[in-house]
């Protein structure tokens, strides 16, 4: 957001930790383009992250479908930086947009909309995409390590559904990359339950806490202050970041960790005008995260902080620097995205909306595509910095084409994002009546609104 005031009108009592807008210059008539674009970028960066995992150091055999012998420091460092903020920002925006949706529609309508946009796609993805991931994992094992293809594929598939297979760890419905939707369902359900049962005193506490968080986030030292609770939560996980919820069995440590940014996003909704300060000072948290914390994290890694026998000093240094990377990069990117896209032109606005819609589909289906490209290139003795860009480019083009040709204007696209005008593509001129306010980001008509 530019140096001007954030478009926020008056307030009245609303969601816990949130307020509802009255008439005037209300966000109901505005779309938060910067946050929308950042949410989409966070989701689509999953393509880069998962394409690069075979080319980073320290990945054990059988952790990924392949383990390419060609490694790259540049890819390794890029994934470290992306991994430090991506999911935390995603869940923070999720909490923010869920609070906004509750204020506008109420908890009951929000719950119905979340079932349609999140729960149903998650169930369908587990039934259709999860088995495909398992089969490709087994195929990757056979290509790189010489196992019989059919047996390897079926063994991984069975194990991923909790069926005991000798020599293969079984899990009760492995979620692969779909874990984030599963965690999101838990967090939204918890937030709506609290919203439903919270007495008035707790609502006031939530509102006041949100105002205080808004002041912290907009301050010069916000990234440092917020790194303290993040680092404390990381002590339950590791210096490399929080664990994922790998199966359908809830991982309470993971849920607790991501409840922190989700709750923060929910609570700061009433203090969203403070994001204007963050937009002006975006370079301050970015400085903490990129210039200070990242080199310290690499130094701690050089001392063995990420290894099995890490001593207390380097280990805690890695935890603290990772936490500051998370808050510094996260807040910096939120501020920068709002500054750059506070008032975009019509073409940029349509491009952001299109990319936001596409990001959901891309994340849901990208993993088998990315893994298949990696398997096809594993035997090619080329540098990692040649192979990985090919995987990202090939996967990205295929996913973008699939979205435009077979998803956007079909029942699949309607389920994920709601119906979209066939003219509303990047660079096109608007045709027909303008999009109604209830179809905009704030309405919650797609994943990003509650999800971020």
C-alpha positions in Angstrom: 0.0 0.0 0.0 1.2 3.5 -0.8 1.9 6.1 1.8 -1.7 7.2 1.7 -4.3 6.0 4.2 -5.6 2.5 4.0 -9.2 2.4 2.7 -10.9 1.6 5.9 -14.3 2.9 7.1 -16.0 3.0 10.5 -16.4 -0.1 12.6 -19.1 -1.9 14.7 -19.0 -5.0 16.8 -18.4 -8.1 14.7 -16.2 -11.2 14.6 -14.0 -12.1 17.5 -10.8 -10.2 16.9 -12.6 -8.5 14.0 -15.1 -5.7 13.3 -17.7 -5.2 10.6 -17.5 -2.3 8.2 -20.2 0.4 8.1 -21.0 2.4 5.1 -18.4 4.7 3.7 -15.0 3.9 2.3 -15.4 0.3 3.2 -13.1 -2.6 2.2 -16.3 -4.3 0.8 -15.8 -2.2 -2.3 -12.0 -2.9 -2.5 -10.0 -5.9 -3.4 -6.8 -6.4 -1.6 -4.8 -7.0 -4.7 -1.4 -7.2 -3.0 -2.5 -9.9 -0.5 -4.3 -11.7 -3.3 -1.2 -11.8 -5.5 1.1 -12.8 -2.6 -1.3 -15.7 -1.7 -1.2 -16.9 -5.3 2.6 -16.6 -5.4 2.9 -18.6 -2.2 0.8 -21.4 -3.6 2.5 -21.5 -7.0 6.0 -21.4 -5.5 5.2 -25.0 -4.5 6.1 -25.9 -8.1 9.6 -24.4 -7.6 10.0 -25.9 -4.2 9.0 -29.4 -5.1 10.9 -29.3 -8.4 14.0 -28.4 -6.5 14.0 -30.9 -3.7 15.9 -33.6 -5.6 18.7 -31.2 -6.2 19.4 -30.0 -2.7 21.9 -31.4 -0.2 20.9 -33.7 2.7 17.9 -35.4 1.2 18.0 -39.1 2.1 17.2 -41.8 -0.4 13.5 -42.6 -0.6 12.5 -39.4 1.0 11.5 -38.1 -2.4 10.5 -40.0 -5.5 14.0 -39.4 -6.9 17.3 -38.2 -5.4 19.2 -36.7 -8.3 23.0 -36.9 -7.9 23.4 -33.4 -9.3 23.1 -30.8 -6.6 23.1 -27.0 -6.5 23.9 -24.5 -3.7 21.8 -21.9 -5.4 18.7 -24.2 -5.5 19.4 -25.2 -2.0 19.5 -21.6 -0.7 16.4 -20.6 -2.7 14.4 -23.4 -1.2 15.6 -22.5 2.3 14.4 -18.9 1.8 11.1 -19.9 0.2 10.4 -22.5 2.9 11.1 -20.0 5.7 8.0 -17.9 4.9 5.7 -19.5 2.4 3.3 -21.6 4.5 3.4 -19.1 7.4 2.3 -16.3 5.2 -0.3 -18.5 3.5 -1.9 -19.4 6.9 -1.7 -15.8 8.1 -3.6 -14.6 5.0 -6.0 -17.4 5.5 -6.9 -16.2 9.0 -7.2 -12.6 7.8 -9.6 -13.5 5.0 -11.6 -15.9 7.2 -12.2 -13.1 9.7 -13.2 -10.8 6.9 -15.6 -13.4 5.6 -17.1 -14.0 9.0 -17.7 -10.3 9.4 -19.5 -10.0 6.1 -21.4 -13.3 6.1 -21.5 -14.7 9.5 -20.0 -17.9 10.8 -22.7 -20.2 9.5 -22.5 -19.0 5.9 -18.7 -19.0 6.1 -18.8 -22.6 7.2 -21.0 -23.6 4.3 -18.8 -21.8 1.8 -15.6 -23.3 3.2 -17.1 -26.8 2.9 -17.8 -26.1 -0.8 -14.5 -24.5 -1.6 -12.1 -26.4 0.7 -13.5 -29.6 2.2 -15.0 -31.0 -1.0 -11.9 -30.3 -3.2 -9.7 -31.8 -0.4 -11.7 -35.0 -0.4 -11.7 -35.3 -4.2 -8.0 -34.6 -4.3 -7.3 -37.3 -1.7 -9.3 -39.8 -3.8 -7.8 -38.8 -7.2 -4.5 -37.0 -6.8 -3.1 -38.8 -3.8 -3.1 -42.3 -5.5 -1.4 -40.7 -8.5 1.4 -39.3 -6.3 1.9 -42.7 -4.7 2.1 -44.5 -8.0 4.7 -41.9 -9.3 6.7 -42.3 -6.1 6.9 -46.0 -6.7 7.7 -45.5 -10.4 10.5 -43.1 -9.4 12.0 -45.7 -7.0 12.0 -48.2 -9.9 13.7 -45.8 -12.3 16.4 -44.7 -10.0 17.0 -47.8 -7.8 15.9 -50.6 -10.1 12.9 -52.0 -8.3 10.3 -53.8 -10.5 8.0 -51.0 -11.6 4.6 -52.6 -11.1 5.4 -54.0 -7.7 7.1 -50.8 -6.5 4.2 -48.7 -7.5 1.6 -50.9 -5.9 3.6 -51.3 -2.7 3.8 -47.5 -2.3 0.2 -47.1 -3.1 -0.9 -49.7 -0.5 1.4 -48.3 2.1 0.1 -44.8 1.5 -3.4 -46.1 2.5 -2.3 -47.8 5.6 -1.9 -51.3 4.2 1.1 -53.2 5.6 3.7 -53.9 3.0 7.0 -55.6 4.0 9.9 -53.1 3.9 7.7 -50.1 3.3 6.5 -47.8 6.1 2.7 -47.7 6.1 0.7 -44.6 6.9 -3.0 -44.1 7.3 -3.7 -42.1 4.1 -0.5 -40.2 3.2 -1.5 -36.6 2.2 1.7 -35.6 0.4 1.3 -31.9 -0.6 -2.4 -31.9 0.3 -1.6 -31.6 4.0 -2.0 -27.9 3.9 -5.7 -28.2 3.1 -6.2 -30.7 5.9 -4.5 -28.3 8.4 -6.5 -25.4 7.0 -9.8 -27.3 7.6 -8.9 -27.9 11.2 -7.9 -24.2 11.8 -11.0 -22.8 10.1 -13.2 -25.2 12.1 -11.5 -24.2 15.3 -11.8 -20.5 14.5 -15.5 -20.7 13.7 -16.1 -22.7 16.8 -14.5 -20.1 19.0 -16.4 -17.4 17.1 -19.6 -19.3 17.9 -19.1 -19.9 21.6 -16.9 -17.0 22.6 -18.6 -14.7 25.3 -18.4 -11.0 25.0 -15.4 -10.6 27.3 -13.4 -12.9 25.2 -14.4 -11.0 22.1 -13.1 -7.8 23.6 -9.9 -9.5 24.5 -9.5 -10.7 20.9 -10.3 -7.3 19.5 -7.7 -5.6 21.8 -5.1 -8.3 21.1 -5.6 -7.7 17.4 -5.1 -3.9 17.8 -1.9 -4.6 19.7 -0.7 -7.0 17.1 -1.4 -4.4 14.4 0.8 -2.0 16.2 3.5 -4.6 16.5 3.4 -5.5 12.9 3.5 -1.9 11.8 6.4 -1.1 14.0 10.1 -0.9 13.1 10.9 -4.0 15.3 7.8 -6.0 14.5 9.7 -8.9 12.8 11.9 -9.2 15.9 9.1 -9.2 18.4 7.1 -11.8 16.4 10.1 -14.0 16.0 10.0 -14.8 19.7 6.8 -16.8 19.7 7.7 -18.4 16.3 11.0 -19.5 17.6 9.4 -20.9 20.7 7.0 -23.0 18.6 9.9 -24.2 16.4 11.4 -25.8 19.5 8.7 -28.4 19.1 9.9 -29.1 15.5 13.4 -28.4 14.1 15.6 -25.5 12.9 14.6 -26.4 9.3 11.0 -25.5 10.0 7.7 -27.0 11.2 6.8 -30.6 10.4 4.0 -31.3 7.9 0.9 -33.2 8.8 1.9 -36.2 6.6 -1.2 -38.3 7.2 -4.9 -38.1 8.0 -3.9 -38.5 11.7 -3.7 -35.0 13.2 -0.2 -33.8 14.1 -1.0 -31.6 17.0 2.5 -29.9 17.0 1.9 -29.0 13.4 -1.6 -27.7 14.0 -0.3 -25.7 17.0 2.5 -24.1 15.0 0.3 -23.0 12.0 -2.5 -21.9 14.4 0.0 -19.1 15.4 0.0 -17.3 12.0 -3.6 -18.2 11.3 -4.7 -16.7 14.6 -2.5 -13.7 14.0 -4.1 -13.0 10.6 -7.6 -13.4 12.1 -6.9 -11.1 15.0 -5.3 -8.3 13.0 -8.3 -7.9 10.7 -9.7 -5.0 12.8 -6.2 -3.3 12.7 -5.7 -3.8 9.0 -5.1 -0.1 8.5 -1.7 -0.8 10.2 -0.7 -2.7 7.0 -0.3 0.8 5.5 2.7 1.3 7.8 4.0 -2.1 6.9 3.7 -1.2 3.2 5.8 1.9 3.7 8.4 0.1 5.9 8.5 -3.3 4.1 12.3 -3.0 3.7 12.8 -3.1 7.4 11.5 -6.6 8.1 13.1 -7.7 4.8 16.4 -6.5 6.1 16.0 -8.5 9.3 15.0 -11.6 7.4 17.3 -11.6 4.3 20.4 -9.6 5.3 20.7 -10.5 9.0 18.9 -13.8 9.7 19.7 -15.7 6.5 23.5 -15.4 6.8 23.3 -16.3 10.5 21.2 -19.4 9.6 23.8 -20.5 7.1 26.6 -20.0 9.7 24.7 -22.1 12.2 24.3 -24.8 9.5 28.1 -24.7 9.0 28.5 -25.4 12.7 26.4 -28.5 12.4 23.2 -27.1 13.8 21.0 -29.0 11.4 22.7 -32.4 11.9 21.9 -35.2 14.2 24.5 -34.4 16.8 24.0 -30.6 17.0 25.1 -28.9 20.2 22.8 -26.5 22.1 24.5 -23.3 20.9 24.4 -23.8 17.2 21.0 -25.4 17.4 19.4 -22.5 19.3 21.1 -20.1 16.9 19.6 -21.9 14.0 16.1 -21.8 15.6 16.4 -18.1 16.3 17.6 -17.2 12.9 15.0 -19.3 11.1 12.3 -17.7 13.2 13.6 -14.2 12.2 13.7 -15.3 8.5 10.1 -16.4 8.8 8.8 -13.2 10.3 11.2 -10.8 8.4 10.6 -12.3 5.0 6.9 -12.8 5.6 6.1 -9.3 6.8 8.5 -7.8 4.3 6.7 -9.5 1.4 3.3 -8.6 2.7 4.3 -5.0 2.9 6.0 -5.0 -0.5 3.1 -6.7 -2.2 0.6 -4.2 -0.8 2.9 -1.3 -1.8 3.3 -2.5 -5.4 -0.3 -3.4 -5.9 -2.3 -0.9 -3.8 -3.9 0.6 -6.8 -3.2 -1.4 -9.9 -4.5 -0.6 -13.4 -7.3 -2.7 -14.9 -5.0 -5.1 -16.8 -2.9 -5.8 -13.7 -6.0 -6.2 -11.7 -7.4 -8.8 -14.1 -4.1 -10.6 -14.2 -4.0 -10.8 -10.4 -7.5 -12.2 -10.3 -6.7 -14.7 -13.0 -3.5 -15.8 -11.3 -5.2 -16.1 -7.9 -7.9 -18.4 -9.4 -5.3 -20.5 -11.2 -3.1 -20.8 -8.1 -5.5 -23.1 -6.4 -5.7 -25.6 -9.3 -1.9 -25.4 -9.8 -1.2 -26.3 -6.2 -3.7 -29.1 -6.1 -2.4 -31.0 -9.2 1.2 -29.8 -9.6 3.0 -32.5 -7.6 2.5 -35.5 -9.9 3.4 -33.3 -12.9 6.6 -32.0 -11.3 7.6 -35.4 -10.1 7.1 -37.0 -13.5 9.3 -34.4 -15.2 11.9 -35.0 -12.6 11.8 -38.8 -13.1 12.2 -38.3 -16.9 15.3 -36.2 -16.4 17.0 -38.1 -13.6 19.2 -40.2 -15.9 20.4 -37.1 -17.8 23.8 -36.1 -16.7 23.2 -32.3 -16.8 23.7 -29.7 -14.1 20.9 -29.2 -11.6 20.6 -25.5 -12.8 19.8 -26.8 -16.2 17.4 -29.6 -15.2 15.4 -27.8 -12.6 14.4 -24.8 -14.7 13.3 -27.2 -17.4 11.1 -29.0 -14.9 9.6 -25.7 -13.6 9.0 -24.3 -17.1 7.5 -27.5 -18.5 5.3 -28.1 -15.5 4.2 -24.5 -15.3 3.2 -24.4 -19.0 1.3 -27.7 -18.7 -0.5 -26.6 -15.6 -1.4 -23.2 -16.9 -2.8 -24.7 -20.2 -4.8 -27.3 -18.3 -6.3 -24.6 -16.1 -7.4 -22.4 -19.0 -8.6 -25.2 -21.3 -10.2 -27.8 -19.0 -10.7 -26.1 -15.6 -11.6 -22.4 -15.6 -15.0 -22.6 -17.3 -15.9 -26.1 -16.3 -17.6 -27.5 -13.2 -14.1 -28.1 -11.7 -13.4 -24.4 -11.9 -16.8 -23.5 -10.6 -16.2 -25.7 -7.6 -12.8 -24.2 -6.8 -13.4 -20.5 -7.6 -17.0 -20.0 -8.6 -18.1 -19.1 -12.1 -15.9 -16.8 -14.1 -16.7 -14.6 -17.1 -15.0 -16.1 -20.2 -13.7 -12.6 -21.0 -12.0 -12.2 -17.6 -8.5 -13.4 -18.7 -5.3 -11.4 -18.4 -5.1 -8.6 -20.9 -8.7 -8.9 -22.0 -11.1 -6.0 -21.9 -14.1 -6.3 -19.6 -17.3 -7.3 -21.4 -20.7 -7.0 -19.9 -21.6 -5.8 -16.4 -18.9 -5.3 -13.9 -18.1 -7.9 -11.3 -20.4 -7.5 -8.3 -18.7 -6.7 -4.9 -19.8 -10.1 -3.5 -17.8 -11.8 -6.3 -14.6 -10.0 -5.2 -11.8 -11.3 -3.0 -13.5 -10.1 0.2 -16.5 -12.2 -0.5 -14.7 -15.5 0.0 -15.7 -16.8 -3.4 -12.5 -18.8 -3.6 -9.9 -20.5 -1.6 -7.7 -17.4 -1.2 -10.3 -15.5 0.7 -10.4 -17.7 3.8 -7.2 -19.3 3.0 -5.1 -16.4 2.1 
